[in-house]
Amino acid sequence: MIVINGFSELLKMKDGLPDVGWLYVSPSFSLSSEEGIVNGSYYIAENEDEEMDFEESYGTFLEAPIFKDIVINKRNHNQQATEDEILGAVIYYLENDDFQD
């Protein structure tokens, strides 16, 4: 399992995220809490057994390719987008199931 501690680290690892699969979070993770998203831990399964365990015991944040697409979309609209602006785009996606312009 790969553990990513916090949104800043997740953003730094964007290009190394898998092309398929979910970013998992602990069951107590709140998708509606900005602080939780900023400070939460994110997990990536490294094999099929871990994937099955995560599906049973963890929550999901976003699919890894969707997270990458959110960041790419935000930077296409603003190449100088800050981490806070990208966080806002992620929250917007979680709330609206749509990309922020």
N, C-alpha and C positions, 0 to 999 in steps of 0.2 A: 504494500500500500504506500502511496505517496501522500504525505501530509503537507499541506500548505497553510501556514499560520498567518491569517489576516488578508484583507483585501489588497493591501500594497504588494504583498508577495505574490498573490494570485495574478495581479496585473503584470508584475515583472515576468512571470512565467508564461504569459499568454501565448507566445510563439512556440513554447514547448508542450502545450497542452495537446492531448490526443485529438485526432480528427473525428472520432466517434466516442460516445460514452458520456456519462454524467459526472458532474461535480457533486459529490455527496457531502452531507453535513450531518451533524449530530441530530438526534430526534428533537432536542430542545431548541434547536436553531430557529429563530424567528425571521421569516422572509420579510416581515413588515418592520423590522427594527434596523434602522440605519446603523446604530452602534453594533448590533449583532453582525451585520454584514461586514463592517469594517474590522471588527476584532475576532470574528469567527474563524474556525478551522475548516478547511476544505480537504476532501479526501478523494483520491483517484485510485480506482482498482487497477492492479497490475496484471491480473489474470482472471480467468473465468470463475474460480472459486471465490475470490475476493468480491467479484461483481455480484455473485449470488448472495453472499453474506451482507453486503451493503444494501442490496434490494430488500432484504428481510429486516435489517436492523437500523438502517440510517434513513434520513430524509434526503431529498434531492434539492439542489440549488438551481442549477441550469445545466443543460447539456453543454459540454465543453465547446463544440463548434458554435453554438448560439452565443456563448460568452464572448468568443473571439469576434463574432460578427457584430455584436453590440459595440465593442471597442473600435473595430474597423469603421463602422458606420459613424460613430461619434467623431472619430479623427478625420473621416472624409468631409464632414461638415465643419470641423474646426481642427486643423492640424496641430494647434497648440493647446488642445483640450487638457485641462488639469485632471489630476486624479479625482478630485471632488466632482468635476463635471462628468467624468466617466462613471463614477459612482451614481450620480444622478440619472444617467442614461440606463444603468443597470436597474435601478429602482423603478424607473419609468417602465422598462420592459416587464419587470415582475408584476407591476400593477395593471398594465394595459395589454400585455402580450403583443407589443408592437414596438418598433424602433422609434427613438426620439429623433426629431430632425435637428 
